């Protein structure tokens, strides 16, 4: 299949040709995202949330304070497990691979190693010089970490099913597996685990295992807690069970008490003085998707997907009580701002308000977690007095900006998905039934002016003067004249996609930009609203979610975790400028104060970024500057053509890397090359996937670096 390179035609040298570039400064990032796992190393608690590792001071156990944090930029999450040994923390990095963090100074943790791996890595344990990682589809990965700065994968060992979490005790390794029970291995030779037996051989889900003496305790999903006698590993036997009433996800045992996390029912305590008959003592329904617990003294710390860290006083097991929390945020779908206040909502989030008057230190002002009862918020907008929330099945809500618990007014319109405000009118996209126009003259009782069908799936809209532009999942872009709001008139429609997935529309003067999920970013001529037409389409690299514009630069969010930036000064010939890495998918891009952008980045919180535009001045007369040119028209069928100009004989070395930093191709002149122009070809037809690649090298005594975007 033909590949096309969309890139800036840039000569990396003293200015030779005119080009524009954009760099991005991240001014602020807050709301870490869902909490995944927690680990204690005296005297600090280490929490993974979103793609951040947060070090917490728990000298006051109920009110943890942040000591430091380190972000794994570009990653979605830190998997579901971190493990500490000595001065190092070992992390499974989910979709990326694994990483190692130096925590010898907890106030300034440093990532010392990251290695990509083709399968998802969920959790890890460490024993001696070896790290054991549960990897989906690969089973157990054994890594030599005798030198934490230079670890080495020595072996992969198949498991009965998808490995979820390892547990090491002495010379035994227990590996929980989703759909495969628990595999037991001997690690008498730690580099070469040998299979001994399987617990729960019926093949049920097991998400965590804890072993003490001759007993193994399994958090076995819907089967609850299972207790096995493993005194004789040749014949392990199930001796006790307890139904946690949901899906048991983690388990810890201290003395005669068993503590568990249940994904749907919260946390609980069992008396296991008689392991054949575990009995319920007490529990707490956290409603937050409990997934990982840690016991420190008389406190239980529960890492939850919804909301962060919950803290329980377990000094008296019979009166189990919530005693504190540390909020990390949830999945963020949408964001809005007014002045220096930012409003955030999304899945299981309700509505949050942040003060960002100091970008370096955003402050959570208020949170109404229970705002929506049926669904997630899909869009928010704000003005001087109110916050407007499109709450899906919860309808359209108007909320006092200064008190998020004070719902001023509401409309029960179904499937509210996006809103555009003008004067006393609200134009609301309804994901299942078109568009509703509301009169907000009295915000306590919003009135429906009219409601009209746009082929049912309206996802986003923009009002320009009297024209309403509607991104409709099925109909593409529809334009309505709403000069009379009681009688909208269809002006025109332009089909944008064969795949029924148009999520956003942005109109700037006579040009429109759409987010077509599968196809890319169509650029539309709107000079004549009665006859719009597509000028060109920026192909999707992965899947397109949202678009926004500052100056001549278009920002396009893609589902590979990032925002791609294009120079659209000539809309017919968009030019790739750069990519902004985010830890997760950016669902919404919103403008703030004209020159800033806010990203709602799903599982990794909110970013406030400042795009900085700059020029490389033209100097056509300077033809003697050495440099490298990437020529888009020269790329075909996976070939990257590098044009090289050297004013005198020189040594040249060039290397091409993928985004993970893995070397793909290298070219060396093997001595001096003659002065003049040269063409160097990198053939990636069998190796390249869609994404950003980095060309690095040395021309003479200069280091050069350039990003390349490859699309299929």
N, C-alpha and C positions, 0 to 999 in steps of 0.2 A: 504494500500500500504506500502511496506517495506520502512523504513527510514534507512539511513546510516549516521553515524557520521564520519566526517573526522576531526581529531583533533590531536594536539600534545599530545603524551603520556607523560604527565608531572607530576612529583610528586612535589607538592608545599611544599617544605621543604628545610632543609639543603640538599645540593646536594645528590641525591640518585641514579638517572639514568641520563645518558647523553642525552641531548636534545639540540636543537638549537632554538633560538628565534630571533625575529626581532622587533625592535621598529622603529618608523618613526618620524622624526622631520620635521615639515613644516617650511621651510626656508622663504617662501614668498607666498603670494597670492595676485593677482591683477586682475583688470577688474571685478568689482563686479557682473555684469550681468544686465539683463533688469531692468529698473525702474518700480515699480508697483504703488506706492502711495506716497503722500506727505502731510504733516500736519505741521501747523505753531503753535508754542507756544513761545511767545515773550521772548527773541529776536532771537530764533533759528528756523531753518527749519529742519524738520525730514523727511528723505527720505528712503523708503524701496527699495532696489535694490538687486536682487538675494536673498540671504538669510541674507543680512546685513541690519542693521539699521544704517544710517549715519546721524550724527548731523552736520549741516552746519551753519557756520557764514555767515549771509547775510547783514552785516553792509555795505559792498559794494554789492548791490543787484544783480549786473550783473556778479560778479565773486565770487561765493560762495567758501569758504574754509572749509576744513574738521576740525571740532573741535574734534570729536571722532567717534568711530564706535563700534558696537557690532555685533558679528556674531552668528547666530543660527546654530551651526555646526550640520551637518547631515540632515538639512532640505533643501528642494528644494527652497522654496520661502516664503516670508512673506505675502502670500495671496495678495489680491488686496485692503486691507484697514487697516490703523492704525488710532487710535484715542487717543487723549491726554486729560486727566483730572487731574488737579493738578500736583502732582509730579510723575504721572505714565502714561506710554504709554501702550495701550492695542492693541494687534496685533492678527489678524487672521493669522494662520500659514499654510494655504492651506492644504496640504496633511497630516500635523501632528496634528493640533488641534489649541490651542490658547496659548498665552503667555503674560506675564506682565513684563514691564521693569521699573525699578526705574530710573527716569531722574532728580531726585532732584539735582544731580550734572551733568549737561550736558557734562562736560568734561570726565566723567567716568560713563556712563550708565551701569546699572547692571541688568541682567536677574534675576528676583526674583521668577518667577513661569512659568512652562510650563506643559501643560496637553494634552495628546493625545486624539483625538476624531475620531471615525470611518469614518466620512464623511468630505469631504473637507470644510474648513471654509474660506470664501472669504473676508468678511469685517465686521467691528464692529462699534457700537456706544455705548456711555456710558451716563447714566443719574442717578443721585443720587448714590445709592449703587449697581446699576445693569449694567451689560454689556450685550448688545444684539448683537448676532452674526448671520450673514447669513450663513447657512450651506447647501450645496448641498444635496438633498435627505432627509435632516432632517427638513428643514424649518428654523424656528427661535429658537435659543438656548438662554435661559435666564440664566445668571450666577450672583450669588451673589458675589460682589467684595467689600463688606464692609470692609473686611480684604484682601488687595491685595496680601498678602503673603499666604493666604489660601482661595482662591475662591472656590465656590461650584456651580455646575450646579443644578439648581432647577427645570427647566422645559424645555421641547421642545414643540413648537407650530407649527402645520402644516401650510404651506403657499400654495397659489394657484399653484405654480410651484417652480422651483429651485430658492431659495432665493439668491439674488446677493448683495444687500446693504441696510442696515437699516438707518433710519433718525429719530431722536427723536426731538420733539418740545413740550414743556409743558407736557401735559398728553396724547399726541398722539404719536404713533409709526407708521411710514410708512416703509413698507418693499418692495423694488423693487424685481421683480422676472422675470427670463428669461422664457418667454412664458406664464406669468400669470399676467401681469400688475403690480399694486401696491396694496398690502393688507394694510388696515388701522386698527390699533388696539388701544383700550383704555388701557393706563397703569396707570389708577387711582390707581389700585393696581399694582405696578411695577413688582411684582413677578409673576403676573398672567395676561398677556395680553389677552384682550377680543376683538374678531373680530367685526368690525363695518361695513366695506364696502370694495369694491374693485374699484379702478380706472382703466380705460382701460380694462374693463371686456371682451373685444373681445379676450383677451389672448395674446397680442403681447409682444415682448421682452421689458423689462425695466431694465436698468443697474444701474440707479441712480435716486434719487428723491431729490428735494430741496423744502422746504415749507416756505412761508412767508405770514403772515397774512391769508387771505382767499384764497390764490392761491397755487397750487401745480404744480411744474415744473418737467416734466419727460424727462429724456434722454432715448428715446425709440427705440434704435437701428435704423433699417432702416426706421422706421416711423418718425425719427427726434425728434424735440422738441414738446412735447404736454403740453398744459396749461389747468389745471382744476380749476373751481371755486368750493371750498369746504366749502363755507359759511354754507351750509346745507349738512352735511355728509350723511344724509339719502337720498339725491338726488344730488350727485356731477355731474357736467356737464363740458364737454369739450368745451372750449371757444376759444382756439387759437392753431394753429399749425405752424411749420416751418420745411421744408425739408432741412436737413443739407447735403444732397446729398451723404451721406455715411452711417455710423452707429454711431449714437449719443451714447456716453458712459458715460459722466459726465456733470453735470450742476451746476452752482453757480449763484446767483442773488445778485446784489448790486444796490440799488436805482432803476433806470429805465433801467439798463443794465443787460442783461443775457449773461453769458460766458459759452461756451460749448466746450467739447472735443469730436471730432469725430474720431473713430478708423481709418478710412481710408482717412479722408479729413483734419485732423489737428484740429486747434482751431479757434473759431470765436466769434463775439460779435453781439448780437441782441438788438435793441431798443424795450423795452416792455412797454413804456409809455402807450400805448394802448394794453393791453394783448390779446385783441381779434384779433389784427393784428400785430404780431411781425415782425419787418423789419430788414433786414440784414444791418449791418454797415460796417464791414470789417472782414477779416479772414486771416489765414496763413496756407498753406498746408505744414505740417511739414514732411510728408513722413516717420513718425516714429512710427505710431500706438499710437496716443494719448489716454490715458486712465484715467488720474486723474489730476485735476487742483486744485490749491490753489491760492487765491488772497491775497497779502500782500502789502498794500499801493498802489502804482502805478505800481506794477509788477504782472504779471500772471506767475505762475510756473506750468509747464506742465510735468508730469512724463510719459515717453514714453517707450514702450517695446523695441524700436530700438534706442539705443544711450544714454538714460538717461534723464537728466533734461534740458528742454528748457525754456528759460526765455524771457518774452515779456514785453516791455514798453507799458503800457496802459494808460499813463497820458493823451494822446489824442486818444480817441477810434477810431477816423476817420483815424488815421495813425498808426495803429497797427504795431509794428516792433519787430523783434527778436533782443534782446539786450544782450543776454549772454547764457551760457550753462554750464552744469556740466556733463562730460562724465562718464558714469558708465560701459560702455561695452555692448556687445550684446551676443547672444548665440554663444559659442565658439565650433567649430567642430574640429579644428586642430591647431597644434602648432609645431614650430621648433626652434632650437637655433643654434647659431654659436658664439663661445667664450662666452661672457656675454651679448649677444643680443638675445632677444626672439621675434619671429614673430608669430602673432596670426591672425587667420582668422576663418570665419564661416558664419552663417546665418546673412545677412544684416550687416555684419561687414566690408567687404572689406579686408583691410590688415592693421595691426597695428605693430609698432615696439616699443619694450620696452628695456630700459637699466637696466639690473639687476646686474650691477657690485657691488652694495650694495643690497644684498638680502632683507634687512629689509626695503628698500625704493625704490622699482621699479619705474622707470620714463617712462611715455609715451613720446616717441621721435617724432613719426610721425604717422599719420593715413590717409589712402586713402580710405574713406568710399565708394566712387563711383567706385571702381576698377572693380567690376563685374556687368554686366548689366542684365544678364539673370538668374543667379542662385547663389548658395552659394559655397564657397571654400570647397573642400573635403580633400585636403592635401596640406601641404607646406613643402619645404625643403630649406636649406640655405647653402651657402659656403662662401668663403672669399669675393666674389664680388657680388653674386646675390642671390635673393630669387626666388624660383620656385613654382608656384601656379597651382594646379590642380583645374580648375574652372568649372567643369561640362560642361555645354553647352557653356561656354565662352572659352573652350579649355585649352591649356597649355601656361602659361605666364612666361616670364623671366623678372625680375624686378631688377633695380639697388638697391642694398642693402642700399645704403646711400641716396636714393631719391625714395620713394615708388611711386611717380607719374611718374617716368621715366620708361616706359615699353620698355625694350631693344629689346625683340623679342617675337614672339608668333607663336603657331601652332594651326590651327583650328580643330585638331582632336576632335572627338565628345566624350563627357561624360568622360573627364579626371578625374580620381578618386583617384589615388595614384601614387607616383613617387619614383624611386630608381635611384641614380646617380652613374656612374662609369666612371672616366676619362672624355672623351668627349661624352659619351653616356648617354641618359636618357631612362629608361625603365618605360613606363607609362601604368598603369592599366586603362582600359576603361570599365566602368560599363555596357556598352551595346554591346561592340564589341571586347572584348579580350584584347590584349596588342599591343602597338605601341612602336617601338624602334626609338629614335630620335638621330640624329647626331647634337651635340651642339658645334662643332669646331668653328663655327661662330655663337655666341649666338644671333646675330641680325636676323639671318635667319635659324632657326632650320629646319633640313631636315628629313623627314620620311625615315628611312632605310628600315623598313618593318613593316607590321602589320599582326597579326595572331589571329585567333579565339580560345578562350579557353572555348567554350560552352557559350560564350556571357557575363557572368557577372563576370568580374575580379574586385576584390575589394582591394586586397593588394598584394604586391610582395616583394621578397628579393633576392638579387643576392649574391651568394657565389661562388667565383672563376668563373667558366664558366657555373654554373648551376643557372637557374632562377626558384625560387619557387613561384608559383602563387596560391593565395587563390581565388577560383572561387565559386561564390554563388551556382552554380548548380553542378559543376564538383568536388568540394572538393579541394584537393591539387593536382596540376599538376606540374610536373618538366620538364623543357626544357633545352636542351644543347644549349647555345648561344655563343659557341666558335667562330662560324661564325655568327655575328649578322644579316647578310643578309638572313640567312637560319636557323632559330631556329628549333630544332628537339625535338619532344616530347619523353621524356625518360620513364616516367611512370605517373600513376595517382592513387590516393587512395581516394575512396569515404569516406567522413567524416560524412555526415549528410543525414538523410532522409528528412530534412526540408528545404533544399535549402537556407542556411543562414550562410555561412562561410565568416567572415569579416576580418580575419587577420591571418598571418602566421609569426612565428619567428623561425629562424634556429640557433642552437648553436651546433657546431661540428656535431655530428651524430644524434642529437635529434631535432625534430621539435615540436613546440607548436602552436596550432591553436585556433582561437576564433570562435567557432560554436555557433551561437546566441541562439538557442533553446536547444542544447544538452549539451554544456559545453566546456571543454578544452581538446581535444584529444592530447595525447602525442605520437609522431610518431617516430619510429626507421628509420633513414635515412642512416644507415651505407652502405647499398646497394641501391643507388638511383634508380636502375632499379626495385627494389622490396620493396618499403617502406611498413610498416605495423604499425597499431595502437597498442601501448603497453598497454595503459590504457586511461581512460577518467575521468577527474575531472568533476563530474556532475554540470550542471548549477544550481545555487541557484535561480537566476531570469532569466536574459538574458545576455549573454556574448557579450561584444563589442570589447575588445582589450586586447592584452597581451604584456608583456615585461619581461626582465630577468636581474637581477644583481646577479652575483655570482651563488649560488645555489638556489636563491629565485625567484619564478615566481610571477609576478604581473598580476592579472586578473581583468579587470573592469567589473562590473555587473550593471544592470539597476536599482538596488535598491539604487543607490547613494552610491557608495563606490568601493574600490579596495581591493580584497582579495589577501592575500599573502600566498604562499605555499612553503615549503621546498621540492625541487625536486632533492636533492643530489642523491636519488635513484629514477630515473624517473618512475620506475614501481610501486613505492609506495609513491606518493606525500602526504605530511603531512601539514595540515592547521597550519599556524603560527599566523596570525593576520588579522585584517581588518582595512583599512584606510578609515575613514568616509569622504565623500565629500558631499557638499550640493546638488549636482545634478549629473546626469550620466556623467561618464568620457568616452568621445568618443575616445580620443587618449591618449596613454601613449608613451612618447618619452624619450630616454636617453639624459642626459646632463652631459658632463665632466666625463663619465664612472661611477661615483658613485652616480649621482643624477638623478631624474626622473622629468619630467614635465607632468602634467595632464591638458588636455583640458576638462574642466568640464561643458560643455554646458552652462546652465543658471547661473552658479556660478563662472565663470571666470577661471583663470589659477592658478595652484598650482605648486610650486617647492618643492620637498620633498627629504629628505636625509634618506634613509633606514640605520639603524644602526644595525649591526649583532653582536650578542654576544652568548657565550656558557655558559651552566651550566655544570661544570666539573663533570666527572664521579667519583664516589666513591662507588663502589659496596660493600665495607666492612661496610659502615655505614648503617646498617639495623635498627637502633633505632631512626631514625629521624622521627618525626611525619609528616604526610602530606596526601594529597589527590591525587588520580590518576583517570583520566578520560580514560576509556578503549574503544576505538572505536569498537572493535570486540564484545563488550558486549551490543551494542545498536541495538535493533531490534524492529520494529513496534512501534516506538515512545518512547522506554524506554531508559533513560539515566542512566547508571550504574556508581556510584561513588565508587571507592575502597578507603577505609580509613584505615590508619595504625596509631595506637597510641601506644607509648612505655609503657604507664602506664594508669590507669583509668583516664578518663577526661570527661568533658562536651563538647558536640558538637552541634552546630546549623548551618544549611545550608539553604540557600534560593536561588531560581532560578528565574531570571528576564529575561524579553524580552528586546529588544534593546531600547524600549521606557521607560524602567525603571519600568514597571508594574510587580508586584510580581505574579508569577505563582504557585510556590510550595514552601512549607517550611517543613523542617524536623528538629526535636529537639530530643535529646537523652533522655530528661526528667530525668536528673540525670546522674550519672557517667556511662560510658560504660567501659567494661573491656579492658585491654590492648590487642593488637594484631590486626589482620586484620578484617575489616567489609565491607559489601556491602550494599549500600543504593541506592534504586531505585526511580527515578522520572518518573512517567508515564505521558507522554505528548501526548499520541495518539489522544486525542480529542482537544488539545489546541495548539500544536506546528505547526508553519509554517516555511518555509525555512528561514534561517537567523542565526544571531549570538545571542547567549544567554549568560548570565553572571551568574556564580555560585559564590556566596559570602557567607561568614560565619565566624565562630570562632571555632577553635579547641584548647581547653585549653585556654591559654592566648594569642593565636596568631590569627590575622585576615588573612583570605585566600581569594583569588580571582582568578578566571580562566574563560576564554572565551571558549565557546563550539559552534561549527558550526553544524547545523542540515540541512540535505538535504533530500528531499523526493525522 
